[in-house]
Amino acid sequence: MLFCSTFDTSFGPFSVAVDETGAVVATAFGELDALLARCRGDVELIADEKHTAKARAQITAYLAGKRRDFDLPLAAQGTAFQQRVWRALREVPRGTTRSYGALAKDLRSSARAVGRANATNPICLIVPCHRVIGADGSLTGFAFGEAIKRRLLALEGATSR
């Protein structure tokens, strides 16, 4: 069982799921169906504004340009390799981008493996998978589309082609 909420942001509807401790398990640009697609296994989502309040407040402020980072506990489920990639994503500074190849080199892996782990990141935005770009600077591989990725990078002050 996870507690969830869908709320309006400057980017449109956004959904978040947290566990009983308030740790973020999944996020999605969109409604609950988009959120459910990012949750692992058979989960029950229960609408709950109280459990999701801290996450909602930080996400809303971030997307409005009033917050620069997050200090939310995270509880993403994934393999040891996925967890390593997701930690590396959180180390990509705001306002910058990294290529799949550069992350792969840092992790001593392949760009394809890093790309796959990036694609399975259940906590978009907070774990900034949108900061990963193609080697040629293209805005590839964002589950919620290039337009949102471009807007996120612009919000953060990153330059993109």
C-alpha positions as a printed NumPy array, in Angstrom:
array([[  0.   ,   0.   ,   0.   ],
       [  1.264,   3.434,  -0.987],
       [ -0.176,   6.857,  -0.304],
       [ -0.584,   9.069,  -3.355],
       [ -1.638,  12.444,  -4.607],
       [ -2.084,  14.134,  -7.961],
       [ -1.782,  17.906,  -7.944],
       [ -1.47 ,  20.824, -10.333],
       [  1.95 ,  22.298, -11.091],
       [  3.292,  24.802, -13.598],
       [  4.087,  21.698, -15.735],
       [  0.564,  20.29 , -15.516],
       [ -0.661,  17.457, -13.303],
       [  2.003,  15.677, -11.278],
       [  1.585,  12.541,  -9.156],
       [  3.584,  11.238,  -6.219],
       [  3.474,   8.018,  -4.178],
       [  5.02 ,   7.668,  -0.736],
       [  5.291,   4.821,   1.731],
       [  4.042,   4.839,   5.329],
       [  7.15 ,   6.758,   6.464],
       [  6.689,   9.481,   3.847],
       [  9.589,   8.281,   1.675],
       [  8.987,   8.858,  -2.036],
       [  8.536,   5.608,  -3.955],
       [  7.462,   6.956,  -7.356],
       [  6.644,  10.177,  -9.188],
       [  5.183,  10.993, -12.595],
       [  4.235,  13.914, -14.751],
       [  0.544,  13.158, -15.235],
       [ -2.331,  11.47 , -13.482],
       [ -2.445,   8.324, -11.347],
       [ -2.232,   5.979, -14.336],
       [  1.194,   7.441, -15.164],
       [  2.218,   7.028, -11.527],
       [  0.982,   3.455, -11.318],
       [  3.057,   2.573, -14.401],
       [  6.188,   3.66 , -12.461],
       [  5.438,   1.582,  -9.365],
       [  6.955,  -1.875,  -9.036],
       [  4.739,  -4.88 ,  -8.556],
       [  1.096,  -4.988,  -7.631],
       [  0.535,  -1.935,  -5.453],
       [ -2.524,  -0.352,  -3.962],
       [ -2.575,   3.439,  -4.194],
       [ -4.568,   5.29 ,  -1.557],
       [ -5.225,   9.011,  -2.011],
       [ -3.821,  10.795,   1.022],
       [ -2.951,  14.481,   1.164],
       [ -1.43 ,  14.231,   4.654],
       [  1.213,  11.581,   3.882],
       [  2.169,  13.279,   0.61 ],
       [  2.17 ,  16.881,   1.901],
       [  5.939,  17.342,   2.22 ],
       [  6.655,  15.859,  -1.209],
       [  3.861,  17.876,  -2.839],
       [  5.118,  21.114,  -1.308],
       [  8.715,  20.572,  -2.434],
       [  7.789,  19.432,  -5.944],
       [  5.374,  22.331,  -6.459],
       [  7.953,  24.854,  -5.244],
       [ 10.688,  23.316,  -7.416],
       [  8.593,  23.376, -10.566],
       [  7.575,  26.98 ,  -9.823],
       [ 11.261,  27.967,  -9.627],
       [ 11.057,  28.682,  -5.888],
       [ 13.187,  25.748,  -4.731],
       [ 16.556,  24.545,  -6.004],
       [ 16.803,  21.033,  -4.536],
       [ 14.965,  18.351,  -2.605],
       [ 15.473,  16.958,   0.879],
       [ 12.975,  14.124,   0.734],
       [ 13.628,  10.543,   1.817],
       [ 13.53 ,   8.159,  -1.146],
       [ 12.523,   4.505,  -1.311],
       [ 12.897,   3.488,  -4.955],
       [ 12.976,  -0.243,  -5.528],
       [ 15.532,  -1.55 ,  -7.982],
       [ 18.534,  -3.76 ,  -8.528],
       [ 21.919,  -2.893,  -7.04 ],
       [ 23.042,  -1.568, -10.437],
       [ 19.915,   0.553, -10.866],
       [ 20.461,   1.998,  -7.383],
       [ 24.06 ,   2.909,  -8.334],
       [ 22.867,   4.691, -11.475],
       [ 20.114,   6.519,  -9.589],
       [ 22.646,   7.695,  -6.971],
       [ 24.883,   8.938,  -9.795],
       [ 21.939,  10.842, -11.286],
       [ 21.437,  12.664,  -7.993],
       [ 25.057,  13.825,  -8.204],
       [ 24.57 ,  15.562, -11.566],
       [ 24.426,  19.226, -10.502],
       [ 21.428,  21.395, -11.251],
       [ 22.024,  23.466, -14.376],
       [ 24.235,  20.825, -15.982],
       [ 23.748,  17.761, -18.13 ],
       [ 25.691,  14.524, -18.542],
       [ 25.748,  12.118, -21.428],
       [ 24.9  ,   8.448, -21.042],
       [ 28.483,   7.68 , -22.043],
       [ 29.979,   9.959, -19.381],
       [ 27.83 ,   8.376, -16.673],
       [ 28.723,   4.919, -17.962],
       [ 32.428,   5.748, -17.794],
       [ 32.069,   6.961, -14.197],
       [ 30.168,   3.79 , -13.289],
       [ 32.473,   1.505, -15.305],
       [ 29.557,   0.259, -17.322],
       [ 28.102,   0.654, -20.789],
       [ 26.013,   3.557, -22.035],
       [ 23.267,   1.08 , -22.929],
       [ 23.108,  -0.329, -19.374],
       [ 23.083,   3.167, -17.896],
       [ 20.363,   4.183, -20.344],
       [ 18.217,   1.241, -19.344],
       [ 18.645,   1.97 , -15.614],
       [ 17.888,   5.634, -16.278],
       [ 14.712,   4.656, -18.136],
       [ 13.532,   2.573, -15.164],
       [ 14.021,   5.389, -12.641],
       [ 10.684,   5.47 , -10.786],
       [ 11.312,   8.869,  -9.154],
       [ 11.536,  11.366, -11.993],
       [ 12.45 ,  14.975, -11.213],
       [ 13.764,  14.263,  -7.693],
       [ 16.188,  11.721,  -9.155],
       [ 17.024,  13.941, -12.136],
       [ 17.037,  11.557, -15.077],
       [ 16.084,  14.546, -17.251],
       [ 19.692,  15.795, -16.944],
       [ 21.001,  12.884, -19.028],
       [ 21.359,  13.622, -22.729],
       [ 22.734,  11.984, -25.847],
       [ 26.435,  12.257, -26.699],
       [ 25.535,  14.747, -29.431],
       [ 23.56 ,  16.928, -26.999],
       [ 20.167,  15.626, -28.106],
       [ 17.373,  15.407, -25.537],
       [ 16.735,  11.712, -25.875],
       [ 15.19 ,   9.174, -23.574],
       [ 12.795,  11.006, -21.241],
       [  9.608,   9.092, -20.432],
       [  7.493,  12.247, -20.309],
       [  8.633,  13.698, -23.615],
       [ 11.192,  16.089, -24.997],
       [  9.051,  19.196, -24.349],
       [  8.938,  18.591, -20.587],
       [ 12.625,  17.654, -20.53 ],
       [ 13.495,  20.889, -22.346],
       [ 11.367,  22.935, -19.915],
       [ 12.991,  21.255, -16.887],
       [ 16.481,  21.951, -18.194],
       [ 15.516,  25.571, -18.922],
       [ 14.064,  25.921, -15.402],
       [ 17.366,  24.699, -14.012],
       [ 19.39 ,  27.013, -16.238],
       [ 20.994,  24.231, -18.291],
       [ 21.808,  24.875, -21.895],
       [ 20.635,  22.339, -24.413],
       [ 20.666,  22.003, -28.196]])
